[in-house]
Amino acid sequence: MRAHEPRLRALLRRLAGESGDDLAQETFLAAWRAAGSWRGESSYFTWLARIGWRQFLSHQRRAKPAEPLNAAEIAVQSQDERRAAIDQAMARLPERERMAALLCFANGHSHNEAALIMDVPLGTLKSLVARARQRLVQCLEDEQ
């Protein structure tokens, strides 16, 4: 847990915002309960992130729909504001595209690892990443 907690929490916070810490805790509990099911076919973090993704999806099904963000609120002038603009653009992505983008762009996972985490075929993952990139570029260009 100590080895993977910071990385998992960071991923889930970027994916779920304030709920990320709770999701990380739920993920570790679920991993503890399912410890015997890890077969070593991927890295331990990949296995944990997959459980975290499923925890997030369950959380989303139980949660109220999020309010859409107002694009006019984003003004890109400095590096900090640019980072905030990227974070807000990421928050606008559909959850599957957001997770794919976080895994591949922010966390540096290969497409194969990200596909394993999200439990989708490799081609689907590549499509999600391509759509996420296209939407992010469009969103950020619209803000300039």
PAZA-339905 format. One line per field, with one value per residue: residue number from 1; residue in one letter; x, y, z of N, C-alpha, C in turn. Coordinates in nm, 4 decimals, decimal comma, padded with zeros to 6 digits. Last residue first. Example, Ala and Ser with C-alpha at 12.3 -4.5 7.8 and 13.67 -1.06 7.14 Angstrom:
BEGIN
k: 2 / 1
r: S / A
n.x: 01,2850 / 01,3190
n.y: -00,2250 / -00,5690
n.z: 00,7080 / 00,7800
ca.x: 01,3670 / 01,2300
ca.y: -00,1060 / -00,4500
ca.z: 00,7140 / 00,7800
c.x: 01,2900 / 01,3200
c.y: 00,0030 / -00,3300
c.z: 00,7870 / 00,7800
***
This chain:
BEGIN
k: 144 / 143 / 142 / 141 / 140 / 139 / 138 / 137 / 136 / 135 / 134 / 133 / 132 / 131 / 130 / 129 / 128 / 127 / 126 / 125 / 124 / 123 / 122 / 121 / 120 / 119 / 118 / 117 / 116 / 115 / 114 / 113 / 112 / 111 / 110 / 109 / 108 / 107 / 106 / 105 / 104 / 103 / 102 / 101 / 100 / 99 / 98 / 97 / 96 / 95 / 94 / 93 / 92 / 91 / 90 / 89 / 88 / 87 / 86 / 85 / 84 / 83 / 82 / 81 / 80 / 79 / 78 / 77 / 76 / 75 / 74 / 73 / 72 / 71 / 70 / 69 / 68 / 67 / 66 / 65 / 64 / 63 / 62 / 61 / 60 / 59 / 58 / 57 / 56 / 55 / 54 / 53 / 52 / 51 / 50 / 49 / 48 / 47 / 46 / 45 / 44 / 43 / 42 / 41 / 40 / 39 / 38 / 37 / 36 / 35 / 34 / 33 / 32 / 31 / 30 / 29 / 28 / 27 / 26 / 25 / 24 / 23 / 22 / 21 / 20 / 19 / 18 / 17 / 16 / 15 / 14 / 13 / 12 / 11 / 10 / 9 / 8 / 7 / 6 / 5 / 4 / 3 / 2 / 1
r: Q / E / D / E / L / C / Q / V / L / R / Q / R / A / R / A / V / L / S / K / L / T / G / L / P / V / D / M / I / L / A / A / E / N / H / S / H / G / N / A / F / C / L / L / A / A / M / R / E / R / E / P / L / R / A / M / A / Q / D / I / A / A / R / R / E / D / Q / S / Q / V / A / I / E / A / A / N / L / P / E / A / P / K / A / R / R / Q / H / S / L / F / Q / R / W / G / I / R / A / L / W / T / F / Y / S / S / E / G / R / W / S / G / A / A / R / W / A / A / L / F / T / E / Q / A / L / D / D / G / S / E / G / A / L / R / R / L / L / A / R / L / R / P / E / H / A / R / M
n.x: -00,8422 / -01,0419 / -01,0286 / -00,8009 / -00,9020 / -01,0881 / -00,9222 / -00,7561 / -00,9507 / -01,0538 / -00,8215 / -00,7656 / -00,9985 / -00,9770 / -00,7414 / -00,8221 / -01,0257 / -00,8773 / -00,7164 / -00,9152 / -01,0018 / -00,7706 / -00,7525 / -01,0606 / -01,0613 / -00,9938 / -00,8378 / -00,5967 / -00,5507 / -00,5205 / -00,2885 / -00,1025 / -00,1160 / -00,0306 / 00,1561 / 00,1369 / 00,1736 / 00,0005 / -00,0974 / -00,1516 / -00,2624 / -00,4363 / -00,5786 / -00,7034 / -00,8663 / -01,0282 / -01,1565 / -01,2983 / -01,4746 / -01,6132 / -01,5798 / -01,4222 / -01,4095 / -01,1721 / -00,9920 / -01,0428 / -00,9461 / -00,6737 / -00,6140 / -00,6539 / -00,4562 / -00,2337 / -00,2729 / -00,2402 / 00,0307 / 00,1325 / -00,1182 / -00,3584 / -00,6648 / -00,9582 / -01,2696 / -01,5337 / -01,6485 / -01,7364 / -01,8637 / -01,9356 / -02,2413 / -02,2687 / -02,3072 / -02,5701 / -02,4991 / -02,3770 / -02,3789 / -02,2164 / -01,9759 / -01,9043 / -01,8528 / -01,6314 / -01,4484 / -01,4116 / -01,2904 / -01,0534 / -00,9457 / -00,8924 / -00,6961 / -00,5039 / -00,4239 / -00,3098 / -00,1054 / 00,0455 / 00,1462 / 00,1483 / 00,0029 / -00,0245 / -00,0553 / -00,3022 / -00,5085 / -00,6837 / -00,6163 / -00,7190 / -00,9673 / -00,9485 / -00,7568 / -00,8980 / -01,0940 / -00,9252 / -00,8195 / -01,0585 / -01,1362 / -00,9210 / -00,9725 / -01,2205 / -01,1435 / -00,9821 / -01,1680 / -01,3618 / -01,2679 / -01,1897 / -01,1657 / -00,9186 / -00,7440 / -00,7762 / -00,6761 / -00,4020 / -00,3306 / -00,3750 / -00,1784 / 00,0573 / 00,0467 / 00,0206 / 00,2251 / 00,3774 / 00,1889 / 00,0824
n.y: 03,0383 / 02,8539 / 02,6943 / 02,5464 / 02,3809 / 02,2313 / 02,1074 / 01,9539 / 01,7865 / 01,6498 / 01,5107 / 01,3538 / 01,1961 / 01,0551 / 00,9099 / 00,7591 / 00,6040 / 00,4608 / 00,3101 / 00,1552 / 00,0045 / -00,1442 / -00,3009 / -00,3361 / -00,2699 / -00,2260 / -00,0279 / -00,1668 / -00,2526 / -00,0066 / 00,0831 / -00,1030 / -00,0388 / 00,2248 / 00,2934 / 00,5764 / 00,8406 / 01,0033 / 01,1841 / 01,0259 / 00,7745 / 00,8257 / 01,0520 / 00,9502 / 00,7520 / 00,9141 / 01,0695 / 00,8786 / 00,7986 / 01,0422 / 01,3117 / 01,6186 / 01,8188 / 01,7820 / 01,8743 / 02,1455 / 02,1830 / 02,1263 / 02,3284 / 02,5516 / 02,5122 / 02,5467 / 02,8133 / 02,9306 / 02,8789 / 03,0244 / 03,2669 / 03,2821 / 03,1853 / 03,1493 / 03,0123 / 03,0769 / 03,0004 / 02,7420 / 02,6098 / 02,2626 / 02,1099 / 01,9291 / 01,5732 / 01,3730 / 01,2093 / 00,8672 / 00,6024 / 00,5990 / 00,6849 / 00,4606 / 00,2801 / 00,4079 / 00,3947 / 00,1195 / 00,0774 / 00,2171 / 00,0626 / -00,1737 / -00,0664 / 00,0027 / -00,2546 / -00,3520 / -00,1651 / -00,2204 / -00,4716 / -00,5383 / -00,8530 / -01,1027 / -01,1695 / -01,2225 / -01,1575 / -01,2866 / -01,2543 / -01,0011 / -00,8932 / -00,7455 / -00,5614 / -00,4279 / -00,3036 / -00,1328 / 00,0220 / 00,1436 / 00,2971 / 00,4792 / 00,5975 / 00,7151 / 00,9104 / 01,0649 / 01,1494 / 01,3341 / 01,5697 / 01,4187 / 01,1982 / 01,2151 / 01,3205 / 01,1306 / 00,9015 / 00,9709 / 01,0152 / 00,7593 / 00,6144 / 00,7401 / 00,6948 / 00,3971 / 00,2225 / 00,1729 / 00,1262 / -00,1186
n.z: -02,6179 / -02,5905 / -02,8101 / -02,7515 / -02,5501 / -02,6976 / -02,8894 / -02,7238 / -02,6058 / -02,8276 / -02,9141 / -02,6870 / -02,6801 / -02,9209 / -02,8647 / -02,6427 / -02,7586 / -02,9482 / -02,7769 / -02,6535 / -02,8700 / -02,9221 / -02,6862 / -02,4999 / -02,1441 / -01,8729 / -01,7778 / -01,7494 / -02,0138 / -02,1407 / -02,0129 / -02,1134 / -02,3911 / -02,3979 / -02,0974 / -01,8812 / -01,7938 / -01,6596 / -01,8530 / -02,0857 / -02,0004 / -01,7801 / -01,8656 / -02,0969 / -01,9831 / -01,8184 / -02,0146 / -02,1581 / -01,9540 / -01,8871 / -02,1219 / -02,0147 / -01,8301 / -01,6990 / -01,8908 / -01,8659 / -01,6071 / -01,6501 / -01,8330 / -01,6710 / -01,4791 / -01,6444 / -01,7084 / -01,4640 / -01,4315 / -01,6510 / -01,7535 / -01,8983 / -01,9871 / -01,8168 / -01,7905 / -01,7936 / -02,0278 / -01,9878 / -01,7044 / -01,6723 / -01,5668 / -01,2643 / -01,2638 / -01,1290 / -00,8153 / -00,7850 / -00,8587 / -01,0797 / -00,9677 / -00,8144 / -01,0203 / -01,1358 / -00,9179 / -00,9012 / -01,1481 / -01,1014 / -00,8924 / -01,0317 / -01,1984 / -01,0153 / -00,9287 / -01,1688 / -01,1983 / -00,9681 / -01,0304 / -01,3853 / -01,4900 / -01,3978 / -01,1318 / -01,0329 / -00,7703 / -00,6026 / -00,3393 / -00,2785 / -00,2411 / -00,0093 / -00,0932 / -00,2913 / -00,1369 / 00,0095 / -00,1982 / -00,2868 / -00,0709 / -00,0802 / -00,3278 / -00,2769 / -00,0962 / -00,2663 / -00,4684 / -00,4262 / -00,5360 / -00,8458 / -01,0092 / -01,1456 / -00,9670 / -00,7635 / -00,8863 / -00,9152 / -00,6459 / -00,5366 / -00,6768 / -00,5832 / -00,3034 / -00,2861 / -00,3454 / -00,1156 / 00,0836 / 00,0000
ca.x: -00,7392 / -01,0188 / -01,1464 / -00,7969 / -00,7972 / -01,1290 / -01,0315 / -00,6986 / -00,8677 / -01,1414 / -00,8911 / -00,6675 / -00,9641 / -01,0894 / -00,7464 / -00,7105 / -01,0560 / -00,9825 / -00,6537 / -00,8347 / -01,0954 / -00,8234 / -00,6495 / -00,9663 / -01,1153 / -01,0612 / -00,9760 / -00,6565 / -00,5691 / -00,6289 / -00,4134 / -00,1302 / -00,1477 / -00,1680 / 00,1463 / 00,1137 / 00,2739 / 00,0715 / -00,0492 / -00,0846 / -00,1610 / -00,3427 / -00,4991 / -00,6089 / -00,7664 / -00,9414 / -01,0753 / -01,1920 / -01,3843 / -01,5272 / -01,6548 / -01,4232 / -01,5215 / -01,2951 / -00,9966 / -01,0728 / -01,0888 / -00,7516 / -00,6017 / -00,7336 / -00,5965 / -00,2549 / -00,2723 / -00,3721 / -00,0659 / 00,1522 / 00,0098 / -00,2613 / -00,5298 / -00,8735 / -01,1290 / -01,4622 / -01,6065 / -01,6093 / -01,8799 / -01,8495 / -02,1426 / -02,3046 / -02,2289 / -02,4969 / -02,5834 / -02,3714 / -02,4535 / -02,3536 / -02,0448 / -01,9320 / -01,9609 / -01,7537 / -01,4937 / -01,4678 / -01,4223 / -01,1411 / -00,9822 / -00,9907 / -00,8167 / -00,5694 / -00,4873 / -00,4205 / -00,2060 / -00,0236 / 00,0520 / 00,2084 / 00,0392 / -00,0211 / 00,0761 / -00,2294 / -00,4001 / -00,7155 / -00,5896 / -00,5739 / -00,9460 / -01,0464 / -00,7277 / -00,7781 / -01,1342 / -01,0075 / -00,7302 / -00,9794 / -01,2225 / -00,9396 / -00,8458 / -01,2113 / -01,2352 / -00,9249 / -01,0535 / -01,3943 / -01,2672 / -01,1895 / -01,2908 / -01,0353 / -00,7582 / -00,8116 / -00,8182 / -00,4834 / -00,3171 / -00,4527 / -00,3193 / 00,0274 / 00,0519 / -00,0827 / 00,1343 / 00,4456 / 00,2755 / 00,0000
ca.y: 03,1388 / 02,9443 / 02,7797 / 02,6455 / 02,4783 / 02,3088 / 02,1967 / 02,0563 / 01,8745 / 01,7367 / 01,6024 / 01,4515 / 01,2831 / 01,1475 / 01,0016 / 00,8530 / 00,6931 / 00,5525 / 00,4048 / 00,2486 / 00,0951 / -00,0521 / -00,2029 / -00,3786 / -00,2480 / -00,3479 / 00,0069 / -00,0989 / -00,3495 / -00,0958 / 00,1566 / -00,0959 / -00,1741 / 00,1939 / 00,2553 / 00,4345 / 00,7772 / 00,9009 / 01,2327 / 01,1558 / 00,7827 / 00,7136 / 01,0555 / 01,0615 / 00,7155 / 00,8120 / 01,1333 / 00,9524 / 00,7008 / 00,9730 / 01,1981 / 01,4974 / 01,8205 / 01,7558 / 01,7303 / 02,0792 / 02,2037 / 02,0475 / 02,1875 / 02,5348 / 02,5106 / 02,4180 / 02,7133 / 02,9365 / 02,8251 / 02,8797 / 03,2269 / 03,3903 / 03,1315 / 03,2496 / 02,9771 / 03,0962 / 03,1409 / 02,7616 / 02,7248 / 02,3775 / 02,1386 / 02,0502 / 01,6941 / 01,4250 / 01,2966 / 01,0122 / 00,6407 / 00,5507 / 00,7707 / 00,5884 / 00,2537 / 00,3876 / 00,5234 / 00,1916 / 00,0177 / 00,2571 / 00,2021 / -00,1764 / -00,1254 / 00,1091 / -00,1606 / -00,4234 / -00,1786 / -00,0925 / -00,4603 / -00,4853 / -00,7134 / -01,0870 / -01,1262 / -01,3341 / -01,0993 / -01,2879 / -01,3836 / -01,0211 / -00,9725 / -00,8547 / -00,6509 / -00,5046 / -00,4026 / -00,2335 / -00,0617 / 00,0594 / 00,1870 / 00,3937 / 00,5265 / 00,6068 / 00,8038 / 01,0021 / 01,0642 / 01,1959 / 01,5537 / 01,5383 / 01,2151 / 01,1578 / 01,3883 / 01,2716 / 00,9080 / 00,9335 / 01,1226 / 00,8752 / 00,5815 / 00,7367 / 00,8307 / 00,4912 / 00,2615 / 00,1936 / 00,2440 / 00,0000
ca.z: -02,6506 / -02,4790 / -02,7959 / -02,8601 / -02,5165 / -02,5807 / -02,9292 / -02,8122 / -02,5236 / -02,7484 / -03,0042 / -02,7365 / -02,5670 / -02,9000 / -02,9790 / -02,6304 / -02,6464 / -02,9925 / -02,8700 / -02,5747 / -02,8023 / -03,0231 / -02,7193 / -02,6040 / -02,2787 / -01,9151 / -01,8070 / -01,6344 / -01,9054 / -02,1820 / -01,9936 / -01,9698 / -02,3426 / -02,4377 / -02,2383 / -01,9083 / -01,8774 / -01,5830 / -01,7225 / -02,0927 / -02,1057 / -01,7791 / -01,7423 / -02,1057 / -02,0844 / -01,7589 / -01,9107 / -02,2257 / -02,0158 / -01,7903 / -02,0692 / -02,0968 / -01,9248 / -01,6243 / -01,8593 / -01,9931 / -01,6337 / -01,5529 / -01,8732 / -01,7927 / -01,4374 / -01,5763 / -01,8156 / -01,5254 / -01,3351 / -01,6435 / -01,6959 / -01,9065 / -01,9879 / -01,8828 / -01,8047 / -01,6669 / -02,0170 / -02,0584 / -01,7922 / -01,6450 / -01,6708 / -01,3369 / -01,2370 / -01,2453 / -00,8966 / -00,7648 / -00,7385 / -01,0960 / -01,0635 / -00,7483 / -00,9236 / -01,2138 / -00,9710 / -00,7862 / -01,1223 / -01,2115 / -00,8702 / -00,9232 / -01,2572 / -01,0911 / -00,8357 / -01,1058 / -01,3032 / -00,9806 / -00,9197 / -01,2627 / -01,5126 / -01,5428 / -01,1768 / -01,0936 / -00,8501 / -00,7454 / -00,4010 / -00,2924 / -00,3622 / -00,0144 / 00,0204 / -00,3276 / -00,2372 / 00,0780 / -00,1177 / -00,3764 / -00,1126 / 00,0368 / -00,3059 / -00,3756 / -00,0533 / -00,1467 / -00,4998 / -00,3911 / -00,3902 / -00,7616 / -00,9346 / -01,2109 / -01,0967 / -00,7388 / -00,8541 / -01,0302 / -00,7449 / -00,4896 / -00,6934 / -00,7266 / -00,3598 / -00,2420 / -00,4530 / -00,2433 / 00,0910 / 00,0000
c.x: -00,7930 / -00,9192 / -01,1254 / -00,9131 / -00,7823 / -01,0273 / -01,0736 / -00,8060 / -00,8091 / -01,0614 / -00,9794 / -00,7368 / -00,8675 / -01,0598 / -00,8597 / -00,7144 / -00,9476 / -01,0180 / -00,7559 / -00,7711 / -01,0191 / -00,9206 / -00,6998 / -00,8696 / -01,0149 / -01,1351 / -01,0592 / -00,8048 / -00,6384 / -00,6560 / -00,5333 / -00,2636 / -00,1829 / -00,2083 / -00,0012 / 00,1135 / 00,2574 / 00,1718 / 00,0358 / -00,0214 / -00,0840 / -00,2291 / -00,3948 / -00,5207 / -00,6599 / -00,8322 / -00,9798 / -01,0993 / -01,2688 / -01,4319 / -01,5601 / -01,5178 / -01,5307 / -01,4172 / -01,1278 / -01,0810 / -01,1299 / -00,9014 / -00,6838 / -00,7303 / -00,6883 / -00,4006 / -00,2984 / -00,3838 / -00,2069 / 00,0533 / 00,0189 / -00,1247 / -00,4309 / -00,7295 / -01,0555 / -01,3125 / -01,5266 / -01,5592 / -01,7451 / -01,8744 / -02,0622 / -02,2002 / -02,2819 / -02,4269 / -02,5026 / -02,4713 / -02,4659 / -02,4404 / -02,1905 / -02,0120 / -02,0027 / -01,8728 / -01,6245 / -01,5230 / -01,4904 / -01,2816 / -01,0772 / -01,0389 / -00,9278 / -00,6967 / -00,5639 / -00,4961 / -00,3302 / -00,1310 / -00,0234 / 00,1019 / 00,1051 / 00,0147 / 00,0883 / -00,0923 / -00,3115 / -00,6073 / -00,6152 / -00,5391 / -00,7993 / -01,0212 / -00,8207 / -00,7420 / -01,0155 / -01,0503 / -00,8066 / -00,8872 / -01,1469 / -01,0268 / -00,8586 / -01,0821 / -01,2292 / -01,0127 / -00,9931 / -01,2758 / -01,2942 / -01,1834 / -01,2942 / -01,1647 / -00,8813 / -00,8311 / -00,8633 / -00,6316 / -00,4044 / -00,4479 / -00,4074 / -00,1209 / 00,0106 / -00,0707 / 00,0332 / 00,3534 / 00,3411 / 00,0871
c.y: 03,2509 / 03,0541 / 02,8861 / 02,7425 / 02,5834 / 02,4169 / 02,2873 / 02,1572 / 01,9876 / 01,8338 / 01,6997 / 01,5560 / 01,3918 / 01,2448 / 01,1025 / 00,9556 / 00,7996 / 00,6516 / 00,5048 / 00,3531 / 00,1990 / 00,0490 / -00,1001 / -00,2651 / -00,3029 / -00,3273 / -00,1129 / -00,0743 / -00,2862 / -00,2016 / 00,0706 / -00,0271 / -00,1733 / 00,0555 / 00,2300 / 00,4101 / 00,6278 / 00,8213 / 01,1303 / 01,1933 / 00,9146 / 00,7330 / 00,9448 / 01,0691 / 00,8247 / 00,7720 / 01,0331 / 01,0187 / 00,7696 / 00,8713 / 01,1103 / 01,3939 / 01,6932 / 01,7526 / 01,6954 / 01,9282 / 02,1394 / 02,0619 / 02,0999 / 02,3901 / 02,4890 / 02,4042 / 02,5744 / 02,8353 / 02,8242 / 02,8149 / 03,0752 / 03,3499 / 03,2467 / 03,2025 / 03,0875 / 03,0702 / 03,1677 / 02,9044 / 02,7554 / 02,4870 / 02,2641 / 02,0739 / 01,8109 / 01,5563 / 01,3414 / 01,0855 / 00,7920 / 00,5930 / 00,7281 / 00,6798 / 00,3818 / 00,3599 / 00,5080 / 00,3261 / 00,0848 / 00,2033 / 00,2534 / -00,0340 / -00,1339 / 00,0582 / -00,0519 / -00,3306 / -00,2470 / -00,0979 / -00,3283 / -00,4748 / -00,6644 / -00,9443 / -01,1102 / -01,2943 / -01,2117 / -01,2235 / -01,3876 / -01,1523 / -01,0070 / -00,9482 / -00,7715 / -00,6027 / -00,4892 / -00,3434 / -00,1673 / -00,0323 / 00,0895 / 00,2734 / 00,4321 / 00,5277 / 00,6856 / 00,8877 / 00,9943 / 01,1008 / 01,4106 / 01,5040 / 01,3373 / 01,1995 / 01,3378 / 01,3461 / 01,0505 / 00,9521 / 01,0938 / 00,9890 / 00,6983 / 00,7089 / 00,8357 / 00,6303 / 00,3690 / 00,2532 / 00,2758 / 00,1253
c.z: -02,7324 / -02,5124 / -02,6871 / -02,8506 / -02,6258 / -02,5476 / -02,8135 / -02,8515 / -02,6078 / -02,6623 / -02,9253 / -02,8234 / -02,6127 / -02,7868 / -02,9630 / -02,7444 / -02,6305 / -02,8823 / -02,9226 / -02,6655 / -02,7231 / -02,9629 / -02,8207 / -02,6384 / -02,3794 / -02,0481 / -01,8528 / -01,6580 / -01,7854 / -02,0753 / -02,0332 / -01,9432 / -02,1952 / -02,3869 / -02,2703 / -02,0585 / -01,9002 / -01,6638 / -01,6495 / -01,9592 / -02,1065 / -01,8785 / -01,7418 / -01,9814 / -02,0955 / -01,8573 / -01,8481 / -02,1236 / -02,0877 / -01,8528 / -01,9863 / -02,0369 / -02,0080 / -01,7158 / -01,7889 / -01,9722 / -01,7657 / -01,5778 / -01,7799 / -01,8400 / -01,5578 / -01,5328 / -01,7570 / -01,6391 / -01,3934 / -01,5469 / -01,6928 / -01,8534 / -02,0067 / -01,8718 / -01,8806 / -01,6797 / -01,8901 / -02,0463 / -01,8566 / -01,7482 / -01,6353 / -01,4463 / -01,3196 / -01,2112 / -01,0183 / -00,8535 / -00,7230 / -00,9773 / -01,0823 / -00,8402 / -00,8526 / -01,1233 / -01,0482 / -00,8319 / -01,0027 / -01,1885 / -00,9764 / -00,8942 / -01,1525 / -01,1570 / -00,9104 / -01,0109 / -01,2480 / -01,0881 / -00,9275 / -01,1545 / -01,3845 / -01,5837 / -01,3266 / -01,1461 / -00,9005 / -00,8318 / -00,5506 / -00,3618 / -00,3835 / -00,1319 / 00,0161 / -00,2173 / -00,2782 / -00,0180 / -00,0395 / -00,2978 / -00,2035 / 00,0023 / -00,1871 / -00,3597 / -00,1487 / -00,0965 / -00,3795 / -00,4100 / -00,3453 / -00,6135 / -00,8446 / -01,1421 / -01,1705 / -00,8699 / -00,8208 / -01,0003 / -00,8673 / -00,5921 / -00,6501 / -00,7521 / -00,5072 / -00,3044 / -00,4138 / -00,3498 / -00,0429 / 00,0000
***
